[in-house]
Amino acid sequence: MTDKTLEKQQLDKFKQICDEAGIKLTHQRLEIFREILSSKDHPAAEIIHRRLQKKMPTIAIDTVYRTLATFDELGIVKKLHVMGERTLFDANLDQHHHFVCTRCKAVEDLYWPEFDSTILPKSFNGVGQIQSRHLELHGLCKNCIKETGS
């Protein structure tokens, strides 16, 4: 499947979700979604706003925040609370996990199907009904390791 085909499928799914939720598909909402979809860096709302201002100079930061909150509620994007200090957004809804660099704060997607399919220990039964799994690994990314010579 080509990148264009995948992007079209994701945009079609986005439009369908908005339609089913009764959310009007405005130009701003579409551009915010496209920006997140094309981002590989799990951007914060402020970064998304800064990038969009280049093609939409009048877009307000409040519009970006409200739109991202709506997208999160609808399951269009995932809100990530990385290391408890910043909120980032991820349009990749495939089951995956994250590696967070403790130095530069870069976030990278990790796929670990073996972890996802592991039977959870019986001791977990008493906590409630687990609906999803997300693992966040922390350490130094390869770029920071190069820079520090570690």
C-alpha positions in Angstrom: 0.0 0.0 0.0 1.4 3.4 -1.0 1.7 6.3 1.4 -0.9 8.2 -0.6 -3.4 5.3 -0.4 -2.8 5.0 3.4 -3.3 8.8 3.9 -6.5 8.7 1.9 -7.8 5.8 4.0 -6.9 7.7 7.2 -8.6 10.9 5.9 -11.7 8.9 4.9 -11.9 7.4 8.3 -11.4 10.8 9.9 -14.3 12.2 7.8 -16.5 9.3 8.7 -15.9 9.7 12.5 -16.6 13.4 12.3 -19.8 12.8 10.3 -21.0 10.1 12.7 -20.3 12.4 15.7 -22.1 15.3 14.1 -18.9 17.3 14.0 -18.7 19.8 11.1 -15.6 19.2 9.0 -14.1 22.7 8.8 -11.0 23.6 6.9 -9.2 24.2 10.2 -10.1 20.8 11.6 -9.0 19.1 8.4 -5.6 21.0 8.4 -5.0 20.2 12.1 -5.7 16.5 11.4 -3.4 16.5 8.3 -0.6 18.2 10.3 -0.8 15.5 13.0 -1.1 12.7 10.5 2.0 13.9 8.6 4.0 14.4 11.9 6.4 11.7 13.0 7.5 13.6 16.1 4.4 13.4 18.3 3.9 17.2 18.4 2.5 19.3 21.2 -0.4 21.7 20.5 2.0 24.7 20.4 4.1 23.0 17.7 1.1 22.1 15.6 -0.1 25.7 15.9 3.3 27.1 14.9 3.5 24.8 11.8 -0.1 25.6 10.7 0.5 29.4 11.0 2.7 29.2 7.9 -0.3 28.3 5.7 -3.1 29.6 8.0 -1.7 32.8 9.6 -5.0 33.6 11.4 -5.4 30.2 13.2 -5.8 30.7 16.9 -3.9 28.6 19.5 -7.3 28.1 21.3 -8.7 26.6 18.1 -5.9 24.1 18.0 -6.3 23.2 21.7 -10.1 22.8 21.4 -9.8 20.8 18.2 -7.2 18.4 19.7 -9.4 17.9 22.7 -12.3 17.0 20.4 -10.1 14.7 18.4 -9.0 12.9 21.6 -12.6 12.5 22.8 -13.5 11.0 19.4 -10.5 8.6 19.3 -9.1 10.3 16.2 -5.8 11.0 18.0 -4.2 9.8 21.2 -3.2 12.3 23.9 0.2 11.3 25.3 1.3 12.5 28.7 5.0 12.0 28.4 7.0 11.9 31.6 4.2 13.8 33.3 5.4 17.1 32.0 4.0 17.7 28.5 1.0 16.7 26.4 1.8 15.4 22.9 -0.5 14.1 20.2 -0.3 11.0 18.1 -2.4 10.1 15.1 -1.0 6.6 14.9 -3.9 4.6 16.3 -2.3 1.2 15.6 -1.3 -0.7 18.8 2.1 0.6 19.7 4.3 1.8 22.5 6.7 4.7 23.0 10.4 5.2 23.7 11.1 8.6 25.3 14.6 10.0 25.4 15.3 11.4 28.9 17.7 13.9 27.6 16.2 15.5 24.4 12.6 14.3 25.1 12.2 12.8 21.6 9.4 10.2 21.3 9.6 7.2 19.0 7.0 4.6 18.2 7.8 1.0 19.1 5.9 -2.1 18.0 6.0 -5.1 20.3 3.3 -7.6 19.3 4.7 -10.3 21.7 4.1 -7.9 24.6 0.6 -7.0 23.3 -0.4 -10.7 23.2 1.1 -11.8 26.5 -1.3 -13.2 29.0 -1.4 -10.9 32.0 -0.5 -12.3 35.4 -3.5 -13.5 37.5 -2.5 -10.9 40.1 -3.8 -8.3 37.7 -7.4 -9.6 37.9 -8.1 -7.7 41.1 -7.4 -4.3 39.6 -10.4 -4.2 37.3 -11.0 -4.6 33.6 -7.9 -3.8 31.5 -9.0 -2.3 28.2 -5.7 -1.3 26.6 -1.9 -1.6 27.1 0.6 1.1 26.6 4.3 0.8 27.5 6.5 3.8 27.8 10.3 3.1 27.8 12.7 5.7 28.9 16.4 6.1 28.1 18.9 7.8 25.9 18.1 7.9 22.1 20.8 7.0 19.6 21.4 10.6 18.8 22.0 11.6 22.4 24.2 8.6 22.9 26.4 9.7 19.9 26.6 13.3 21.4 27.6 12.1 24.9 29.9 9.4 23.6 28.3 6.9 26.0 
